[in-house]
Amino acid sequence: MSSRILPATALLAIGLVALLAPSTALAQQPASLAPYVPTPQDVVNRMLDLADVTEDDVIYDLGCGDGRIVITAAQRFGARGVGIDFDPERIAEANANAERAGVQDLVTFIEQDAMAADVSEATVVTLYLLSSSNMKLRPILTRQLRSGSRIVSHAFRMGDWEPDETNQFEDDRGNTRTLFLWRTDGTARP
């Protein structure tokens, strides 16, 4: 009987260690800046309009999800775009959506932590992240972006940094939405 108890106890201990110990994959994955919630298409259109996107712009969407913001910018304006997301499933979905839309030559999707992204090429950065995440990104954005670049956030502010414009509207589903626009002036902010 003791020979049966020892293996069962050992298996139970191994199972508990496996459950309690962080997996290598989880330990290497960056912390999420926000849950994945797709931006409704009418809100995407308003974000791009608020930023006055043109074909000369390079749009960076941090936490790009399925890629709809940069894909829409490419379709509507001929703008180039880069989507950054840490979730490989979202990146695969974004690439498939770009191919389906026929804009894969204008957009690129990168599997990366948004906190580590180099956005210095961007003229427009779009965000649908939490306020706390925007605050973490704020010093990176203000340090890397050139003067005149625009940052558009759906629903969430950047602490005490007053937006240059605020746009509140009712979306196609009757929900009140708020967009914030900041224009960089080339001086770093905390």
N, C-alpha and C positions, 0 to 999 in steps of 0.2 A: 504494500500500500504506500509506503514512503517513497518508493521509486516513481510512483505515478504523481504524487503530490509535488515533488521537486520539479519535474518538467512543467507541470501546469503553473506552478508559482513562477518559474523562470520566464515562461511565455507571457504571463500576466505582467511581470516587471518590465520585460522588453516592450510590451505594448504600451504601458504607461509612460515609459521614457520616450517612446516615439511620439506619443500624443502631446506630452508636455514640452519636449524640446522643439525649438523653432526649426522648421525645415530650411534647408539651404535656399530654396527658391523664394520662400517668404522673406527670409532675412536679407536677400539681395534686392528685393523689389522696393522701389521708393515709396514713401508714404503718399497716399492719395491726397491731392489738393482739394478734391470735391468728389461727390458721388457722380457717376455717369448719368446725366439727364440730358437727352438731346434738346438742343435749342429749336423751337418751332420755326418753320421756314419763314413765316412772315416776320419773326423777330430777327432772323438772320439778315433778311433784306433790309430791315430798318437799321441794323448795326452797320452794315456796309454803306448805306445812304448817309448815316450820321457822320461816318468817317470820310465822306466824300471820296470814296475809292474810285480810281481811274486805272487805265491800262498801264500806267507808269508805276503803280504801287506794287509793293511786295508785302503780302499779308502773312503774318505769323499767328496761328491760332494755338494757344497753349492749353492743353487738355482738349485736343481736337475731336475726340470721340470718333464718329463715323465720317468726319471730314467735310461735313456739309458747308461750313463757312468758307473755307478756301476753295472748295469746288464751285460754290455759288459765285464767289469773286471772279474766278476764272471764266465761268460761263457768261455772267452778266457784263463784265468789264474787260475781260482779257488780261486781268491781273495775274501775276505769278503768286504762288502761295506755298507755305510750308506749314504742315500740321505736326504737332508734337504731342505724343501721348505715351505713357509708360505701359499701356495694356496692349500686348501683341495682337489680341483679337480685334481691338478697335482699329489698329493700324492695318490689319488685313482687310477689314471691312471698308476702311477709307480708301485703300488702294483699289478695291473692287468697284467702289462707287465712282471713283475718278475715271476708271477705265470705261464703265458703263456710260458716264457722262461725256466721254471723249476728250477729257482735259488732262490726261495723264502727262502730257508734255509740258503743262504749266504748273503742276502741283507736285509736291514731294511730301511724303509722310515719314516721320522719323520716330522710332521707338526709343524714347528717352525721357528721363525725369525733366519736367519743365524747369525745375530749379537749376539745372545744369545746362540749359539751352543757351546758345549764342544767338541773340536776336538782333545783333548789330546791323544786319542787312535789311531788317524790317523798316517799312515806312508806316505800317499799321499793325498793331497787335490787338487781337481780340481775346476776350476772357469771359468765361462763364464759370467762375470759381467762387469759393467762399471769400468773405471779406478778409478773414485771417490769412488766406492764401494770397490774395492780392497784396496784402501788406508785406508778406515774405518776398513777393516778386518785385515790389515797387523799387527797392534800391537797385536791383539788377536791371530793370527796365530803364530807369532814369540814368543809370551809368552807361548803358550800352547804346541806347537809341540816340540818333542824331536829332538835332534841333528841327522842330517842325513835324516830327513823327507823331502819329495819333495812337491813342490807346482807348479802346471801347470795351466797356464792361457791361454785361447784362446782369442786372439786379444787385450787384454788390459793389460797394465803394472801395476806396483806398485810404481808409482812416481819415485824417484831417486834411488830406490833399483835396482841395475844392475842385470839382470838375469845371471845365470850361463851358460845357453844355450838359444839361440833363433833359432827357426826352422821356416823358411818361405818356403811355397810350394804352388803348385796349386792343388786345390781339384778336385774331380771328375766332378764338374760342370764348371771348368775353372776359379774359383775365387781364388785369392791369399789369403792365410791364414797365420797368424803368431801365433806361440805358444811360450810361455815364460816358462822357468823352473828355479826355485830357489831351492837350497838345504839349509836347515836350519843348523845352526851351534850351536844351543843351547843358543845363546846370544840374548837377547831381543833387538829389534830395535824400534825406535820411530814410 
